[in-house]
Amino acid sequence: MALTACATTPSLARAVTIGPADHVEVVYEQAQSGLRQTLLTESVVPANELYSRRDGDSLAKVLSTGQMQVLLDALATYGFFDHARPGTGEGSPFRLAVRIGGREQAWVKHSGMGIDELTRYHEAMAAFLNIYNATESFHTGRSGTGSASAADGILDEPERLRARNLEALRSRTGNRP
């Protein structure tokens, strides 16, 4: 499903080619809200290992090398590798970052962006979100029962996001729903 999300793009550019052993991580982050969505290749961490961690990043997802290559090609098509700068860009209000091996570069959304760059940034972000949202993941949740069962507390993606949003709302409103 994730491959067809970008397959309708007329022709994808290629700025970088990755292989099965390459450690690749793509992150979209909104600093103020605390939202951090991460896509990793299987070489960084196998899906079954990531999804079984009870203390892991519940918004991280694992892609095959092929799926990640499609994402990197879509990002290249929308100008990520032209506009991104070396470094993490952490602390910026909005950032899209790619780490390949130990080299990281980030495209940071800022008030000085022209309309063309802003449009391209949003297109790149949409490409990331299309693949992120099309990628299934099943993380082991925290059930609060103290049970160590791997099957205990497993939530599907929409339920995890609803639970996270409800918790954020409660923390902002003094625990009132």
matplotlib code that plots the C-alpha trace (Angstrom):
import matplotlib.pyplot as plt

x = [0.0, 2.8, 4.4, 1.2, 0.9, 3.9, 3.7, 1.2, 3.8, 4.7, 8.4, 10.4, 13.8, 16.7, 19.2, 20.5, 20.4, 20.2, 20.9, 19.6, 22.4, 22.0, 20.7, 18.1, 15.8, 13.3, 11.7, 8.9, 8.7, 6.6, 8.5, 5.7, 3.2, 5.9, 4.8, 7.6, 6.9, 9.7, 10.2, 13.2, 14.7, 14.7, 18.5, 18.1, 15.8, 13.7, 9.9, 9.1, 11.8, 10.7, 7.0, 7.5, 9.4, 7.2, 9.3, 10.0, 8.8, 5.2, 5.1, 8.1, 7.5, 9.7, 9.9, 11.5, 14.5, 12.3, 9.6, 12.3, 13.8, 10.4, 10.1, 13.6, 12.9, 9.6, 11.5, 14.1, 11.3, 9.9, 13.3, 14.3, 18.0, 18.2, 16.8, 18.0, 21.0, 23.5, 22.6, 19.5, 17.5, 16.3, 14.5, 13.0, 9.2, 8.7, 11.4, 11.7, 15.0, 16.8, 19.7, 21.6, 24.3, 25.7, 25.0, 21.8, 20.3, 17.1, 14.7, 13.3, 10.1, 10.7, 9.0, 11.6, 10.6, 9.3, 6.0, 7.7, 9.9, 7.0, 4.9, 7.7, 8.2, 4.5, 4.6, 7.6, 5.9, 2.7, 4.8, 6.3, 2.8, 1.3, 3.8, 3.8, 0.0, -0.1, 2.4, 0.9, 2.5, 1.4, 3.3, 2.9, 1.1, 1.3, -1.9, -1.3, -2.0, 1.6, 1.2, 4.3, 2.4, 3.5, -0.2, -1.4, -2.2, -1.6, -3.3, -3.8, -2.5, -5.8, -6.4, -2.9, -3.2, -6.6, -5.2, -2.2, -4.4, -6.7, -3.8, -2.4, -5.9, -6.2, -2.8, -3.7, -7.1, -6.2, -7.4, -10.9, -11.9]
y = [0.0, 2.4, 2.0, 2.9, 6.2, 7.6, 5.5, 8.0, 10.8, 11.4, 10.6, 10.4, 11.9, 9.9, 11.8, 8.8, 5.1, 2.8, -0.9, -3.5, -2.9, 0.9, 2.3, 4.9, 7.0, 9.6, 11.8, 14.4, 16.4, 19.2, 20.4, 22.4, 19.5, 16.8, 14.9, 12.8, 10.3, 8.1, 5.6, 3.3, 0.6, -3.0, -2.8, -0.3, -2.6, -5.5, -4.8, -7.6, -6.3, -2.7, -3.5, -5.8, -3.3, -2.1, 1.0, 1.9, 4.8, 4.0, 6.2, 4.6, 2.3, 0.0, 0.0, -2.4, -1.0, -0.7, 1.3, 3.6, 4.1, 5.2, 7.7, 9.1, 9.4, 11.3, 13.6, 14.2, 15.0, 17.7, 19.2, 17.8, 17.2, 20.7, 22.6, 20.4, 21.4, 19.2, 18.6, 17.5, 20.8, 19.7, 22.4, 23.9, 24.1, 21.9, 19.7, 16.8, 15.0, 12.1, 10.2, 7.7, 6.0, 8.6, 11.6, 13.6, 16.5, 18.4, 20.6, 23.1, 25.0, 28.7, 32.0, 33.2, 30.5, 31.8, 30.4, 28.1, 26.5, 26.3, 24.6, 22.0, 21.5, 20.7, 18.3, 16.5, 16.3, 14.9, 12.3, 11.3, 11.2, 9.2, 6.4, 6.7, 6.4, 3.5, 1.5, -0.8, -1.3, -3.1, -1.9, -3.5, -1.0, -0.3, -1.9, -0.8, -4.3, -5.2, -8.2, -9.0, -10.8, -9.7, -9.9, -7.7, -4.2, -4.4, -1.5, -0.9, 2.4, 4.4, 3.4, 4.4, 7.8, 8.4, 7.4, 9.7, 12.6, 12.1, 12.2, 15.4, 17.0, 15.9, 17.3, 20.7, 20.9, 19.8, 16.2, 17.2, 15.4]
z = [0.0, 0.9, -2.5, -4.4, -2.4, -4.2, -7.4, -8.8, -8.7, -12.4, -12.0, -8.8, -8.6, -7.0, -4.9, -2.9, -3.3, -0.3, 0.2, 2.6, 5.1, 5.2, 8.5, 7.4, 9.6, 8.5, 11.2, 11.1, 14.3, 15.7, 18.7, 20.5, 20.5, 21.2, 18.1, 16.6, 13.9, 12.8, 9.9, 10.1, 7.8, 8.9, 9.2, 12.1, 14.0, 12.9, 13.1, 15.5, 17.9, 17.7, 18.1, 21.1, 23.2, 26.0, 26.5, 22.9, 20.7, 20.0, 16.9, 15.2, 12.3, 10.2, 6.4, 4.0, 2.1, -1.0, 0.8, 2.3, -1.2, -2.5, 0.4, -0.2, -3.9, -3.1, -0.7, -3.5, -5.9, -3.6, -2.9, 0.4, -0.5, -2.1, 1.0, 3.9, 5.8, 7.7, 11.3, 13.2, 13.2, 16.7, 18.6, 15.5, 15.6, 12.5, 11.0, 8.5, 8.9, 7.2, 8.7, 6.6, 8.5, 10.8, 8.5, 9.3, 7.4, 8.2, 6.4, 8.9, 8.4, 9.3, 8.8, 6.2, 3.7, 0.4, -0.9, -3.4, -0.7, 1.7, -0.9, -1.5, 2.2, 2.6, -0.4, 1.1, 4.5, 2.8, 1.0, 4.4, 6.0, 3.1, 3.6, 7.4, 7.6, 5.1, 7.2, 9.8, 13.1, 16.3, 19.3, 22.7, 24.9, 28.5, 30.0, 33.6, 34.8, 35.4, 33.1, 31.1, 28.4, 24.9, 23.8, 26.7, 25.7, 22.0, 20.3, 16.6, 15.1, 15.2, 18.8, 19.9, 18.2, 19.8, 23.2, 22.7, 21.6, 24.6, 27.0, 25.4, 25.7, 29.3, 30.2, 28.6, 30.2, 33.7, 33.2, 32.0, 28.8]

ax = plt.figure().add_subplot(projection="3d")
ax.plot(x, y, z, "-o")
ax.set_aspect("equal")
plt.show()
